[in-house]
Amino acid sequence: MPLDPASAPVADRVRDLNERYRHHGATAVLERALSDAQVGNIALVSSFGAESVVLLHMISVMDRTTPVLFIDTQMLFEETLQYQLDVSEKLGLTDVRSIRPDPEKIRELDRFGALHLSDPDACCDLRKTQTLASALAPFDAWITGRKRFQGGQRAALEFFENEGDIRIKVNPLAHWAKDDVRDYMINNRLPRHPLVSQGYPSIGCKPCTSKVAEGEDERAGRWRGKDKVECGIHFINGKPVRRVAEGTEGEATPQEETTMSVIVTDGGFAADDWNGELAAPEDTGAAAVLLPSDADPEVLRDRLDQLKLVAVDFPSFADGRGFTIARRLRLMGYTGRLRAKGHVIADQYAMARRVGFDEVEIDLDLATRQPEDQWLRRAEWKAHDYQSRLRA
Ligand code: SF4
């Protein structure tokens, strides 16, 4: 007789489940886990990373209403956000929940989005572990894509795990080999994450993910150069804790050299929410471009309505040509987002706003030397009335 999830200890249920499903395959384990009363209320946690589509596809076939928790750390690649939308729609998943870090905590602990540079453990804890802990609160169990072949503490992975005596972790792919994953995707013609073909076999947050060279382990680049190998999503007694070699499937990885920047608006400092590239002005298909300070904005005239963001380079604070470019763009009718990027100082903020800039992008270093209140004081002087002034 199955143990009652409402009263039987997690450890007893896990022992019994592993015993009962010992000789089952991945799909059978997953299918039973979705309905076995001993498992209880369950969700799939997915990063929509390089291999996530396998479990997402299985779920879509078995029960497309299964809750899928997608942790949007707000540091992900634009490609991942799009892939999440595309795959969810293609597979007909009806309950995909994008879960995000607490904005209050982000403002308090990582307002510049730079915590990953100084303390990646704290960053993962803030953006992933705590976020998931809140989202998992109503569930008795969650499904992960971890596999034994990934090594480390995963080498002895069971189908069912006791997570701190509060919840069950289900690992249907525990016994799969790398080839099983690949074959499943090929046989079911599943869409691959677009970055896989660009050299990213494991895909996570943008600043912590870089390409993996030929011959390197797939995970060799994880937090490259840092003493960190996993995001550490794990809970003990209901509280999120760090533990090496744990995590959700598809979390990623290596570290590219990154210059951190801070966006300044009238609301203060913020992390850059523009995930896409800034293309050269000649790239006619781009949604966002970077204009050099000596550029002629006329090159954009024919496609101003297609552009979502135009950034204008300020190579030094003494170079005021960017203000003229902004003024001309607004006179030409550009109504999209306009950004001053580079060496702009707080004293220039009011001028930047008057000529039509919506925001300023500065290096973290400059933001540290010129704190937010210096910029906000300037924000009080300006009126965002560039159009009326320009008409006058
Ligand atoms: S992977 Fe990097 S950016 Fe993402 S939460 Fe962890 S440390 Fe932060």
Boltz pocket constraint, residues with backbone or C-beta under 6 A from the ligand:
constraints:
  - pocket:
      binder: B
      contacts: [[A, 73], [A, 75], [A, 116], [A, 119], [A, 120], [A, 121], [A, 123], [A, 124], [A, 125], [A, 127], [A, 128], [A, 204], [A, 205], [A, 206], [A, 207], [A, 208], [A, 231], [A, 252], [A, 253]]
      max_distance: 6.0
